[in-house]
Structure formats: structure tokens, C-alpha cells
Amino acid sequence: MRRILVLVLSVAACSGSRNSENTAICGFNMIAVGNVVLDQFQVGSTVLNEAPEALKSGVVPTRVVGYGTARALAAQGPDGVALGYEGEGFPARPGFALALVDDSSQVLRGVLVFESDGPADYPQLGTISGASGMLPLYGMRIRWDAVSNERCPLFADITETTP
């Protein structure tokens, strides 16, 4: 009984956070969303052949699966887009990043970073680098309302996550 009480109090404490990314529900949601994104990425028709304009410069919300939203600075490099990740949890190889574009509005929503092998036969849009190395960057169109909602947005507002 005592363990259950501790668990309930821990979940309640996390749920009171101002940042919805820190709630238990959104944590479980992130795990499910990561799997949904990977499943849809296997469908070749969703893969981008070239980087959207919004990915070529500026600040892009980026999230390593299992961590909170951070900033990535984008620039156009000689081999495509170059992103510099400024957050925690950046994986060493294996890993890859996916730029997510809303399939209904064609708006870049952000970049998800995964700790698994990426596809060898999909067009690479560029790279993303972090504290532990550099990973390939791919892109895909996704049904945004299937992976993000107001209660648990996939990416937090990056103006809230900046120092």
C-alpha cells in the first residue's frame, strides 16, 4: 500500500509542472508517438526528397526521444542542412534525426532524434550535430494531429526552453 501511495504522489507531483513535457501522461505519450512516427516513416511516400525552407536557417524545435524540447540552430551547408543541437541526451551512433512536416499545412513542426539505425536508402537532407557526434537528417510528412495535441504537444514552445 505504501508503494502505491508513493507512486500516486510522484505522478501527481510531476503532473503539477508548468511544462507539460514533464508530466507522466506526456512521457508515456512521447514513447507512443516515437513509435507512430517510425511506423509512418517506413511508408516511403511520406519521405521528403528535399529540405523545407524553414529547415535551412534559424532556430528549430528539436527533441531527442525521451528528453524535452531544445533548440537546434539551422544553416545551409555544402552537403545540405546543418543543424546544431543545444539540448540534453544527444545520442552517439547509432542514431538519426527526422524533420517532421505537417502534411496538411506543409509547415515544419520540428525535428525528432532517435537512438536507432536510420534507413540506408532514403534521401538524406543533411546532418545534426550534438555533444556526442553527428547524425544523418531525414525528413517526412506526417499527419500532425495524430502525433501532437494541446495537452501533450510533441514540441514545447522553444521560446520557453531558451536560457
C-alpha positions as CSV (number, residue, x, y, z in Angstrom):
1,M,0.0,0.0,0.0
2,R,2.8,2.4,0.8
3,R,4.4,1.8,-2.6
4,I,1.1,2.7,-4.3
5,L,0.8,5.9,-2.3
6,V,4.4,6.9,-3.2
7,L,3.7,6.2,-6.9
8,V,0.5,8.2,-6.9
9,L,2.2,11.1,-5.1
10,S,5.1,11.0,-7.6
11,V,2.8,11.1,-10.6
12,A,0.8,13.9,-9.0
13,A,4.0,15.9,-8.3
14,C,5.1,15.5,-12.0
15,S,1.6,16.5,-13.2
16,G,1.7,19.8,-11.5
17,S,4.6,21.0,-13.5
18,R,4.2,24.1,-15.7
19,N,5.9,22.3,-18.6
20,S,3.6,19.6,-19.9
21,E,6.6,17.7,-21.2
22,N,7.4,16.8,-17.6
23,T,4.0,15.1,-16.9
24,A,3.8,11.3,-16.7
25,I,1.0,11.2,-19.2
26,C,3.0,13.2,-21.8
27,G,6.0,11.0,-21.1
28,F,4.1,7.9,-22.0
29,N,2.6,9.7,-24.9
30,M,6.1,10.5,-26.2
31,I,7.0,6.9,-26.3
32,A,3.9,6.0,-28.3
33,V,4.4,9.0,-30.6
34,G,8.0,7.9,-31.3
35,N,6.7,4.5,-32.4
36,V,3.9,6.1,-34.6
37,V,6.5,8.3,-36.3
38,L,8.8,5.4,-37.0
39,D,6.0,3.3,-38.4
40,Q,4.9,6.1,-40.7
41,F,8.5,6.7,-41.8
42,Q,8.6,3.2,-43.2
43,V,6.0,4.2,-45.7
44,G,8.1,5.6,-48.5
45,S,5.5,8.1,-49.8
46,T,5.9,10.2,-46.6
47,V,9.7,10.7,-47.0
48,L,10.9,14.2,-48.1
49,N,13.3,14.4,-51.0
50,E,14.5,17.9,-50.2
51,A,14.6,20.1,-47.1
52,P,11.8,22.6,-46.5
53,E,12.8,26.3,-46.5
54,A,12.2,26.6,-42.7
55,L,14.8,24.0,-42.1
56,K,17.6,25.8,-43.9
57,S,18.1,28.6,-41.4
58,G,17.0,29.9,-38.0
59,V,16.0,28.0,-34.8
60,V,14.2,24.7,-35.0
61,P,12.4,23.0,-32.1
62,T,14.2,19.6,-31.6
63,R,13.7,16.7,-29.3
64,V,15.6,13.6,-28.6
65,V,13.0,10.9,-27.9
66,G,12.8,10.6,-24.1
67,Y,14.0,14.2,-23.4
68,G,12.5,17.6,-23.6
69,T,12.4,20.1,-26.4
70,A,15.6,22.0,-27.1
71,R,16.8,24.4,-29.8
72,A,18.7,23.4,-32.9
73,L,20.4,26.1,-35.0
74,A,19.9,25.6,-38.7
75,A,22.1,26.6,-41.6
76,Q,22.6,25.6,-45.2
77,G,25.9,23.7,-45.6
78,P,27.7,22.3,-48.6
79,D,26.2,18.9,-48.1
80,G,22.6,20.0,-47.2
81,V,21.1,21.3,-44.0
82,A,23.4,21.5,-40.9
83,L,21.7,21.5,-37.5
84,G,23.5,22.2,-34.2
85,Y,21.6,20.7,-31.3
86,E,21.7,22.6,-28.0
87,G,20.0,20.2,-25.6
88,E,20.5,17.1,-23.5
89,G,20.6,13.5,-24.4
90,F,22.1,13.7,-27.9
91,P,22.9,10.1,-28.9
92,A,26.2,8.8,-30.2
93,R,25.8,6.5,-33.2
94,P,23.6,4.7,-34.0
95,G,21.0,7.4,-34.4
96,F,19.3,9.6,-36.9
97,A,17.0,12.7,-37.0
98,L,13.7,13.3,-38.7
99,A,12.4,16.7,-39.7
100,L,8.6,16.5,-39.3
101,V,6.4,18.4,-41.7
102,D,2.6,18.7,-41.2
103,D,1.1,17.0,-44.2
104,S,-1.9,19.3,-44.3
105,S,-0.2,22.7,-44.0
106,Q,3.3,21.8,-45.2
107,V,4.7,23.6,-42.1
108,L,7.9,22.3,-40.5
109,R,6.9,21.4,-36.9
110,G,10.3,20.3,-35.6
111,V,12.9,17.6,-35.5
112,L,12.9,14.3,-33.6
113,V,16.1,12.5,-32.8
114,F,16.1,8.7,-32.4
115,E,18.7,6.3,-30.9
116,S,18.5,3.6,-33.6
117,D,19.8,3.0,-37.0
118,G,18.4,5.1,-39.8
119,P,17.4,4.0,-43.2
120,A,20.2,3.5,-45.7
121,D,18.1,4.0,-48.8
122,Y,16.2,7.3,-48.0
123,P,17.4,10.7,-49.2
124,Q,19.4,12.4,-46.6
125,L,18.6,16.2,-46.1
126,G,21.7,16.9,-44.1
127,T,23.1,16.3,-40.6
128,I,22.5,17.2,-37.0
129,S,25.4,17.5,-34.6
130,G,25.4,17.5,-30.8
131,A,27.8,17.0,-27.9
132,S,28.5,13.3,-28.8
133,G,28.8,13.5,-32.6
134,M,26.9,13.9,-35.9
135,L,23.9,12.0,-37.2
136,P,22.1,11.9,-40.5
137,L,19.0,14.1,-41.0
138,Y,16.0,12.8,-43.0
139,G,12.5,14.3,-43.4
140,M,8.9,13.2,-43.6
141,R,5.4,14.4,-43.9
142,I,3.1,13.4,-41.1
143,R,-0.5,13.8,-40.0
144,W,0.2,16.3,-37.2
145,D,-3.0,15.8,-35.2
146,A,-2.0,12.1,-34.9
147,V,1.2,12.9,-33.0
148,S,0.6,16.1,-31.2
149,N,-2.2,17.8,-29.2
150,E,-2.7,20.7,-26.9
151,R,-2.4,18.7,-23.7
152,C,0.8,17.0,-24.8
153,P,2.4,18.9,-27.6
154,L,5.2,17.0,-29.3
155,F,7.4,20.1,-29.2
156,A,7.3,22.7,-26.5
157,D,7.5,26.4,-27.5
158,I,11.2,26.9,-27.9
159,T,11.0,30.5,-26.5
160,E,10.1,28.8,-23.2
161,T,13.1,26.5,-23.3
162,T,15.7,29.1,-24.1
163,P,18.0,30.3,-21.3
